[in-house]
């Protein structure tokens, strides 16, 4: 089976100026991955016919599937149709059926169709129209010489509907792409890669490490025509990785530390009281940002001169079984977590700046709570 090589084109000067964020490309990248289609390139080009034409031409030369968003409006700077036509050497012409649909669309809103909208009824010989019931700009599905160009509006809701209804059902080579992300704390990226050793050279599945704000991520990815076999290979690799560094794994995929701690507290039937200084309320925010009610959080207080005794007294008044203290410090902080059934767990976090200390202490405190709750 020959892999499909895909490329995304985002067209619009406003993207280059930073006036809008390109959420379309992020959405489409995820959808292509789910179909098992290899996305190899993404490009952004402004509203310039020469540059847009060259970008389309280059994309068609190196990719099997080109998906563009933007530039299908009625104004002079909407140039996607012209760029595709020029890149392929074809001449656009008004399609009578599309023109009739546009006339009806405007008539239904009590207005005549402006003449400048007529270009939205264009087609070239290699293109067929993609319906857009949410707007006036039909998309293009262009097929020639084994290559395919999909042109869709830049308005996200129009693009999303067009992709999911008109385009996606016709794509895919029968393969599936699946992945799992293991999230780790208490170990650096280089140490993770060293522990995994030969696993990072695996090809089925692949294993890659990434340094993230919430620790180190290990991404396991696999592709194939048999979904069960793909899932089995990922599961086996997950087990192998956990045998080596499982003590550092705190979650997977969309897990957040706050949610993991919340579930552990609920499983024990305990509530948590937090005294924060260096973290300035970030621990409580992480716990409160989870889905549903944060019933496990008895309370949190920011105390510049936080102490274990004062926190214990306040926690007792709240009826909290678990406490977490994150005191202040110029270059380090000594975190303390207490549970009813174990001695206090402690961790020292060192840092160079207040912002770094806040981030690292928040992660370390949440992970310390998690570890304390896992003990039996």
KAJO-V941458 format. One line per field, one symbol per residue. phi: phi as a letter, one per 30 degrees, with the letter a starting at -180 (. if undefined). psi: psi as a letter, one per 30 degrees, with the letter a starting at -180 (. if undefined). Layout:
phi->???
psi->???
This chain:
phi->.dddccbccccldddddidbcddddddddddddddicddcbbbbbddbdddddddddddddcbdbcccbjicdcddccbdeddddddciccdbddeddddddedddddcibddddddeddcdbcedcbdcdbdcaccddbccbahicbcccbdddeddddddddcccedccjcicbcbbbcccbbiadddddddddhdddcdcbddbbcbdbdcjcccccbbbldceddedddddddedddddcbddcdcabhcdceddddeddddddicbccbccbddhjddddddddddiddddcdlbbcbecdbdddddddddddiddcbbcbddldbabcdbbbbdcbddcbacccacbddddddddddddddddedddddb
psi->kkkkklkkkkkkefeffgflkifeeeeeeeeeeffgkjjfkkkkkaikeeeeeeeeeeeeeflekkjkklggaflfgjgeeeeeeeefhlkllkkeeeeeeeeeeeefghklkkeffeffgkllegklkkkiffafjllkjkkkhglkkkkllfjeeeeeeeeeeeeefglkgflkkllkkkkllgkleeeeeeefcfffgkfillkkkkklfgakkjkkklklfjeeeeeeeeeeeeeeeffegfffkfllcgkleeeeeeeeeeefgllkkkjkdefhfeeeeeefglkakiffjelkkjjehkleeeeeeeeeefgkfkkkkillleflkjkkkklfgllkklkkkklfleeeeeeeeeeeeeeeeeeeffk.
